[in-house]
């Protein structure tokens, strides 16, 4: 590509140092290239001019040609506004400005003919257009233009400095008008020709200045394909290189510990899916290559049992394992259950959390160094510098989405040789996201629940129906069942009106008074000791209701709990709602999840609630979550929200293009793994430009 593309944006006419600083801070536009790759979010047909009599509030945006009759200042103080009567031969529409009055009066004159553009609304029985775009009739924007006008996202700060969509469009026009701007093709003809892809130069021009919807479709397809193709090419190269070059500890033996556990301690028959996954992990551990495997399985599908069997294989081969959990509650639960499972087997299990006393910590550290501890379970404490291992061979990370990737990297560094890595998640990942976020991992899926489990019934109620919910809770308690009630906040927030735990506890205590009922409370601000006391009250069945925050999202397993009440359910994301629902339905009895919401919900909140009612399938929920929230950063360290470094693709919608991109990348690498053929040199050059300076966290998992 031309050198001009990498020039600082301040050198583009109309920008300068101050605007450049604002563009960089608000839109991440630092160079000409960044500007060109700042794509529109929609387009408006500027070929049609409407008459005032044709205006309708259902219209999104319209153009009207006419004259300003007069300006009027209305209102006082903060309600002060400038209005103008704008007319054509069919009627009058009122133009309204809440700021920039002086600039408007200096720029536009009554009696002159203008074309106005904006969204028509009704106020006080008349049509209004607030803050319209205005230009003189006959003086359309000079420079590059098109029939379909691109609209660009801009922040409030940008708008307040007159860097609105129209200003971005003008800058784009100036950039494309510069004689030095050149676009070198980034894909080889072996890719573009069979797929009949638009050239890069045409795609970049038409995405900003299309004349037809067909122009937009073709440009988008080309740019989306390229973006996803290079991501897949990079991930697949990492996977190929790791498979070839990263040797792992060899675990050839299935010995006494695993055989004894399987014969004497296994509490139930493994499901077919669990057996399949154990075989896949066993093959990895015996291959001599480092395992880098993602284990997906819905809440309650038996991932912990698979993890334990993997750790026993490591112990049979003379290696230590560690299991890192995101919360102390979950770490303690893993420790208690695994200790119980290995009773009578020669496998020493230890627990390390932030609450571990200094004297116990010293003993633990010594046991890890001399190899007497086989399995260490804990929280972030496992990655502290003074925690060293004699021969760490297997690292298991539970609920990986709760850890930063940099934290996981520290665990990898605890061994002289890369240990085997098993990443577990109870949040099923959509195929399109798994292919991208985990494109270099091997994936195992436990897609079968233990026999006898009934799907949880999910219902929704508003605050006005609370007495009905309390009645249902009483009947469940009379039947010997227990209930969770979860709140999003601990104390009332000034900025949020959601029901908080302290308020809710008072109303629940009134509805379920002692001594007939016992209520335990668990939240993140409690000391670990108090938290454990409350948890044990509920585990032992002494407490009928546990009132909690999302500290119980993972880590509380009480088969007798049959009802999960989630207050202010609209406050939670789909993934969190699914995790919370997974706390019930662990016994043979029918269980229920009750979503308490406000009477009025946003469209997104309503969609989340409806999705939860419609399905208990974690993969369906994950697909919906991806559509609504977007993915996390592909190879960086952010893992939720719209944080991929994707300029134009949408993993929630572009699965078909992603499949094409991955398929083409796989074909190329199977023929030319090192991209050494002259025809593929272009791929190597662009991979270096796109990913050369960025450390790939995907190698860690």
Residue pairs with C-beta under 8 A, 6 or more apart in sequence:
1 33
1 182
1 183
1 184
2 180
2 181
2 182
2 183
2 184
3 180
4 32
4 178
4 180
4 181
4 182
5 31
5 32
5 33
5 36
5 181
5 183
6 31
6 32
6 33
7 31
7 32
8 20
8 30
8 31
9 15
9 20
9 23
9 24
9 29
9 30
9 31
9 32
9 34
9 35
10 16
10 17
10 19
10 20
12 32
12 35
12 171
12 174
12 175
12 178
13 174
14 170
14 171
14 174
15 23
15 171
19 161
19 163
20 30
22 157
22 158
22 161
22 163
23 29
23 30
23 35
23 158
23 163
24 30
26 154
26 155
26 157
26 158
26 163
27 38
27 153
27 154
27 155
27 158
28 34
29 35
29 38
32 175
32 181
35 171
35 172
35 175
36 172
36 175
36 204
36 208
37 647
38 152
38 168
38 647
39 207
39 208
39 223
39 647
39 648
40 150
40 151
40 152
40 207
40 208
41 151
41 152
41 153
42 151
43 148
43 149
43 150
43 151
43 210
43 216
44 60
44 61
44 117
44 148
44 149
44 151
45 147
45 148
45 149
46 63
46 117
46 147
46 148
46 149
47 147
48 63
49 63
49 64
49 65
49 115
50 59
50 62
50 63
50 64
51 64
51 88
51 89
51 90
51 91
52 64
52 66
52 87
52 88
52 90
52 91
52 92
52 93
52 127
53 90
53 91
54 90
55 62
55 64
55 93
55 120
55 127
56 120
57 120
57 121
57 122
59 119
59 120
60 119
61 117
61 118
61 119
62 117
62 118
62 119
62 120
63 115
63 116
63 117
64 86
64 88
64 93
64 115
64 116
65 88
65 113
65 114
65 115
65 137
66 86
66 87
66 88
66 113
66 114
66 116
67 86
67 87
67 88
67 110
67 111
67 112
67 113
67 114
68 84
68 85
68 86
68 95
68 108
68 109
68 110
68 111
68 112
68 114
69 84
69 85
69 86
69 87
69 92
69 110
70 84
70 85
70 110
71 82
71 83
71 84
71 104
71 105
71 110
72 82
72 83
72 84
72 85
73 80
73 81
73 82
73 101
74 80
74 81
74 82
74 83
75 81
80 98
81 96
81 97
81 98
82 96
82 97
82 101
82 104
82 105
83 94
83 95
83 96
83 97
84 94
84 95
84 108
85 92
85 94
85 95
86 92
86 93
86 94
86 95
86 114
86 116
86 129
87 93
92 126
93 120
93 126
93 127
93 128
93 129
94 123
94 126
94 127
94 128
94 129
95 116
95 128
95 129
95 132
96 128
96 129
96 130
96 131
97 104
97 130
97 131
98 130
98 131
107 134
108 114
108 134
112 136
113 136
113 137
113 138
114 134
114 135
114 136
114 137
115 134
115 135
115 136
115 137
116 129
116 132
116 133
116 134
117 132
117 133
117 134
118 129
118 130
118 131
118 132
118 133
119 129
119 130
120 127
120 128
120 129
121 127
121 128
121 129
121 130
122 128
133 166
135 141
141 169
141 170
141 173
143 170
143 173
143 174
143 177
144 172
144 173
144 176
144 177
144 209
145 173
145 209
146 208
146 209
146 210
146 211
147 210
147 211
147 212
148 210
148 211
148 212
148 213
148 215
148 216
149 169
150 165
150 169
150 172
150 207
150 208
150 209
150 210
151 165
152 165
152 168
152 169
153 165
154 163
154 164
154 165
154 168
158 164
169 208
172 208
172 209
173 209
175 181
176 205
176 208
176 209
183 200
183 201
183 204
184 200
185 192
185 199
185 200
185 201
185 682
186 200
186 226
186 682
186 686
187 197
187 200
187 226
187 229
187 682
187 683
188 679
188 680
188 682
188 683
189 679
190 668
190 679
191 197
191 229
191 664
191 668
192 199
195 225
195 660
195 664
197 203
197 221
197 222
197 225
198 206
198 218
198 219
198 221
198 222
199 222
200 222
200 226
202 219
203 218
203 219
203 222
203 223
204 219
204 223
206 215
206 216
206 218
206 219
207 216
207 219
207 220
207 223
207 648
210 216
210 219
220 648
221 657
223 647
223 648
224 648
224 649
224 654
224 657
225 657
225 660
225 661
227 646
227 647
227 648
227 649
228 436
228 649
228 654
228 657
228 658
228 661
228 662
229 661
229 664
229 665
230 686
230 687
230 690
230 691
231 436
231 439
231 634
231 661
232 435
232 436
232 439
232 658
232 661
232 662
232 665
232 666
233 665
233 668
233 669
233 683
233 687
234 635
234 687
234 690
234 691
234 696
235 436
235 439
235 440
235 635
235 698
236 439
236 440
236 662
236 665
236 666
236 669
237 669
237 673
237 675
237 687
238 440
238 696
238 698
238 699
239 439
239 440
239 441
240 669
240 673
242 290
242 292
242 440
242 699
243 289
246 289
246 290
246 418
247 288
247 289
247 290
247 417
248 284
248 285
248 287
248 288
248 289
248 290
248 291
248 417
248 418
248 419
248 420
249 290
249 317
249 319
249 393
249 417
249 419
249 420
250 286
250 287
250 288
250 317
251 285
251 286
251 313
251 314
251 316
251 317
251 319
251 393
251 420
252 286
252 317
253 313
253 316
253 317
254 282
254 313
254 316
255 316
255 317
256 316
256 346
257 312
257 315
257 316
257 342
257 345
257 346
257 347
258 309
258 312
258 313
258 316
260 344
260 345
261 308
261 309
261 312
261 341
261 342
261 345
262 309
264 344
265 341
265 342
265 343
265 344
265 345
266 305
267 341
268 450
270 278
270 302
270 305
271 301
271 302
271 446
271 448
271 449
271 450
271 451
272 448
273 297
273 301
273 445
273 446
273 447
273 448
274 302
274 305
274 306
274 446
274 448
276 444
277 295
277 306
277 444
277 445
277 446
278 306
278 309
278 310
280 293
280 442
280 444
281 291
281 293
281 306
281 310
281 313
281 422
281 444
282 313
284 291
284 293
284 420
284 442
285 291
285 310
285 313
285 314
285 394
285 420
290 418
290 419
290 420
290 421
291 420
291 421
291 422
291 442
292 420
292 421
292 440
292 441
292 442
292 701
293 421
293 422
293 423
293 441
293 442
293 443
293 444
294 423
294 425
294 429
294 434
294 438
294 441
294 442
294 443
294 444
294 701
295 303
295 306
295 307
295 422
295 423
295 424
295 425
295 444
295 445
295 446
296 425
296 428
296 429
296 434
296 443
296 444
296 445
296 446
297 303
297 424
297 425
297 426
297 428
297 445
297 446
297 447
298 426
298 428
298 446
298 447
298 449
298 582
298 618
299 426
299 578
299 579
299 581
299 582
299 583
299 618
300 449
300 450
300 453
300 582
300 585
300 586
301 426
301 446
301 447
301 448
301 449
301 450
302 446
302 450
303 398
303 424
303 426
303 446
304 334
304 337
304 338
304 398
305 341
306 446
307 323
307 396
307 398
307 422
307 424
308 338
308 341
308 342
310 321
310 394
310 396
310 422
311 321
311 323
311 374
311 375
311 394
311 396
312 342
312 345
312 347
314 320
314 321
314 374
314 393
314 394
314 420
315 321
315 347
315 374
315 375
317 393
318 391
319 391
319 392
319 393
319 394
320 368
320 371
320 373
320 374
320 375
320 376
320 389
320 390
320 391
320 392
320 393
320 394
321 374
321 375
321 376
321 392
321 393
321 394
321 395
321 396
322 375
322 376
322 377
322 378
322 382
322 389
322 392
322 394
322 395
322 396
322 411
322 414
323 334
323 338
323 375
323 376
323 377
323 378
323 396
323 397
323 398
324 378
324 379
324 380
324 382
324 383
324 395
324 396
324 397
324 398
324 403
324 411
325 331
325 334
325 377
325 378
325 379
325 398
325 399
325 554
325 555
326 379
326 398
326 399
326 402
326 403
326 554
327 379
327 402
327 551
327 554
327 555
328 353
328 354
328 355
328 379
328 528
328 531
329 531
329 535
329 551
329 552
329 554
329 555
329 556
330 398
330 399
330 554
330 555
331 351
331 353
331 377
331 378
331 379
331 555
332 351
332 353
332 532
332 555
333 555
333 556
333 557
334 377
334 398
335 349
335 351
335 377
337 557
338 349
338 375
338 377
339 349
342 349
342 375
347 374
347 375
348 367
348 372
348 373
348 374
348 375
349 373
349 374
349 375
349 376
349 377
350 364
350 367
350 368
350 373
350 375
350 376
350 377
351 376
351 377
351 378
352 361
352 364
352 376
352 377
352 378
352 379
352 381
352 382
352 387
353 378
353 379
353 381
353 528
354 379
354 380
354 381
355 528
356 364
356 381
364 373
364 376
365 386
365 387
365 388
367 373
368 376
368 387
368 388
368 389
368 390
369 388
369 389
369 390
370 390
371 390
371 391
376 382
376 389
380 403
380 407
381 387
382 411
383 407
383 410
383 411
383 414
387 414
388 414
389 414
389 415
391 415
392 414
392 415
392 419
393 415
393 419
393 420
394 419
394 420
394 421
394 422
395 411
395 412
395 414
395 419
395 420
395 421
395 422
396 422
396 423
396 424
397 403
397 408
397 411
397 421
397 422
397 423
397 424
397 701
398 424
398 554
399 424
399 425
399 426
399 427
399 554
400 408
400 423
400 424
400 425
400 701
401 425
401 427
401 575
401 639
401 640
402 554
404 637
405 636
405 637
405 639
405 697
405 700
406 637
406 697
408 700
408 701
409 697
409 700
412 418
412 419
412 421
412 700
421 700
421 701
423 441
423 701
426 554
426 579
426 582
426 618
427 575
427 578
427 579
427 618
427 622
428 445
428 618
428 619
428 621
428 622
429 437
429 438
429 622
430 619
430 622
430 623
430 626
430 651
431 655
432 626
432 651
432 652
432 654
432 655
432 658
433 622
433 626
433 631
433 651
434 443
435 658
435 659
435 662
436 631
436 634
436 651
436 658
437 631
437 632
437 634
438 698
438 701
439 662
439 698
440 698
440 699
441 698
441 701
452 588
453 585
453 586
453 588
454 585
454 588
454 589
454 590
454 591
455 585
455 616
456 564
456 581
456 584
456 585
456 591
456 592
456 593
456 616
457 590
457 591
457 592
457 593
458 581
458 592
458 593
458 594
458 595
458 612
458 613
458 616
459 592
459 593
459 594
459 595
459 613
460 569
460 594
460 595
460 596
460 597
460 609
460 613
461 468
461 469
461 594
461 595
461 596
461 597
462 596
462 597
462 598
462 599
463 499
463 596
463 598
463 599
464 599
466 507
466 596
469 565
469 594
469 596
470 511
470 512
472 563
472 592
472 594
473 483
473 512
473 545
473 563
473 565
474 512
476 483
476 562
476 563
476 592
477 483
477 512
477 517
477 544
477 545
480 560
481 560
481 561
481 562
481 563
481 589
482 538
482 541
482 543
482 544
482 545
482 546
482 558
482 560
482 561
482 562
482 563
483 544
483 545
483 546
483 561
483 562
483 563
483 564
483 565
484 545
484 546
484 548
484 552
484 556
484 561
484 563
484 564
484 565
484 580
484 583
484 584
485 504
485 508
485 545
485 546
485 547
485 548
485 565
485 567
486 548
486 549
486 550
486 552
486 564
486 565
486 566
486 567
486 580
487 498
487 499
487 500
487 501
487 504
487 547
487 548
487 549
487 567
487 568
488 498
488 500
488 549
488 550
488 567
488 568
488 571
488 572
489 496
489 498
489 500
489 501
489 549
490 500
490 501
490 502
490 523
490 524
490 525
490 549
491 500
491 501
491 502
492 500
492 502
492 503
493 500
496 571
497 598
498 567
498 568
498 571
499 567
499 568
499 596
501 521
501 523
501 547
501 548
501 549
504 547
504 567
505 519
505 521
505 547
508 519
508 545
508 547
509 519
512 519
512 544
512 545
517 544
517 545
518 537
518 542
518 543
518 544
518 545
519 543
519 544
519 545
519 546
519 547
520 534
520 535
520 537
520 538
520 543
520 545
520 546
520 547
521 534
521 546
521 547
521 548
522 531
522 534
522 535
522 546
522 547
522 548
522 549
522 551
522 552
523 548
523 549
523 551
524 549
524 551
526 534
531 551
534 543
534 546
535 556
537 543
538 546
538 556
538 558
538 561
539 556
539 558
541 560
546 552
546 556
546 561
550 572
550 576
550 580
552 580
552 583
553 576
553 579
553 580
553 583
554 579
556 583
557 583
557 586
558 583
558 586
559 586
559 587
560 587
561 583
561 584
561 586
561 591
562 584
562 587
562 589
562 590
562 591
562 592
563 584
563 591
563 592
563 593
563 594
564 580
564 581
564 583
564 584
564 591
564 592
564 593
564 594
565 594
565 596
566 572
566 577
566 580
566 593
566 594
566 595
566 596
567 596
568 596
568 597
568 598
569 577
569 595
569 596
569 597
569 608
569 609
569 612
570 597
570 598
570 601
570 602
570 605
570 608
570 609
572 580
572 608
573 608
573 625
573 629
574 608
574 611
574 612
574 621
574 624
574 625
574 628
574 629
575 621
575 622
575 625
577 595
577 608
577 612
578 612
578 618
578 621
580 593
581 593
581 612
581 616
584 591
584 592
584 593
585 591
593 612
595 609
595 612
595 613
597 605
597 609
601 609
604 628
607 624
607 628
608 624
608 628
611 620
611 621
611 624
612 621
615 621
623 652
626 651
626 652
627 652
627 653
628 652
629 640
629 641
629 642
630 641
630 642
630 643
630 644
630 650
630 651
630 652
631 642
631 643
631 644
631 651
631 652
632 638
632 639
632 640
632 641
632 643
632 644
633 639
633 643
633 644
633 645
634 644
634 645
634 646
634 698
635 691
635 694
635 696
635 697
635 698
636 643
636 645
636 694
636 697
637 697
644 651
649 657
649 658
651 658
668 675
668 680
668 683
669 675
671 677
672 680
675 681
675 683
675 684
675 687
